[in-house]
Amino acid sequence: GDDIHRWEHLVTLGATSFYRGGTIVPFIADAWDPVNDNDEVLWNVDYYYTNNLILSLQQKFFFTYGSNLPSNDPWFAGGRFSRRDETGVKVTYQF
């Protein structure tokens, strides 16, 4: 068997900050699988309209480097479904 591709590695990097007194909170992250050569890059912005109402916008990008074929990586960091993007919108009400 292919023992190298059965290894599970994931390299992650993330950064966040806040603006306007904590009402705008951006976040960016990267998750890279070096064994299967797949990558997921995402960004997210949370807007705290009030302490109870939070609006979120998110975008995810998935890559398989060097191939358009689905790769069988265990982390889903760009593989399984090959190249794709996802957009998310979320409204959270806390009570």
C-alpha positions in Angstrom: 0.0 0.0 0.0 0.8 3.7 -0.1 1.8 4.4 3.5 2.9 8.0 2.8 -0.6 9.1 1.7 -2.2 7.4 4.7 -0.4 9.8 7.0 -2.5 12.6 8.4 -1.0 16.0 8.4 -2.6 19.4 8.5 -0.8 22.8 8.7 -3.1 25.6 9.8 -2.6 29.4 10.1 -5.2 31.8 11.4 -5.5 35.5 12.2 -8.2 37.7 13.7 -8.6 41.2 15.0 -11.4 43.6 15.9 -12.5 47.1 14.8 -15.0 49.8 15.9 -14.9 48.7 19.5 -15.3 45.1 18.8 -18.4 45.4 16.6 -16.5 44.2 13.4 -14.5 41.0 13.8 -12.6 39.7 10.7 -11.0 36.3 10.6 -8.8 34.6 8.0 -7.4 31.1 8.0 -5.5 28.6 5.8 -5.5 24.8 6.2 -3.0 23.0 4.1 -2.6 19.2 3.7 1.1 18.8 2.6 0.8 15.0 2.0 -2.1 15.2 -0.5 -1.2 18.8 -1.6 -4.7 20.3 -0.9 -5.6 23.6 0.6 -8.5 25.5 2.1 -8.5 29.2 2.5 -11.3 31.0 4.3 -12.3 34.4 5.5 -15.1 35.5 7.8 -16.5 38.8 9.0 -18.8 39.0 12.0 -20.7 42.2 12.6 -22.1 42.6 16.2 -25.2 44.8 15.5 -26.0 44.4 19.2 -24.8 42.0 21.8 -27.7 39.8 20.9 -27.7 40.0 17.1 -24.7 38.9 15.1 -24.4 39.0 11.3 -21.8 36.9 9.6 -20.4 36.6 6.1 -18.0 33.8 5.1 -16.2 32.6 2.0 -14.3 29.4 1.6 -11.9 28.4 -1.2 -10.8 24.7 -1.7 -7.9 23.8 -4.0 -6.2 20.6 -5.2 -2.8 21.6 -6.5 -1.7 20.2 -9.8 -4.8 18.1 -10.5 -8.5 18.4 -11.2 -9.2 14.9 -9.9 -10.7 14.5 -6.5 -8.2 13.5 -3.9 -9.0 11.3 -0.9 -7.6 13.5 1.9 -8.9 12.8 5.4 -9.3 16.5 6.3 -11.5 17.7 3.3 -8.9 20.5 3.0 -9.4 20.9 -0.7 -9.9 17.3 -1.7 -12.9 14.9 -2.0 -14.7 17.3 -4.3 -11.7 18.9 -6.1 -11.9 22.7 -6.8 -14.9 24.4 -5.3 -15.9 27.6 -3.4 -18.5 28.1 -0.7 -20.3 31.2 0.5 -22.0 31.5 3.8 -24.3 34.0 5.5 -25.5 33.6 9.1 -27.7 35.5 11.4 -27.4 34.7 15.1 -29.8 35.9 17.8 -28.8 35.2 21.3 -31.3 35.5 24.2 
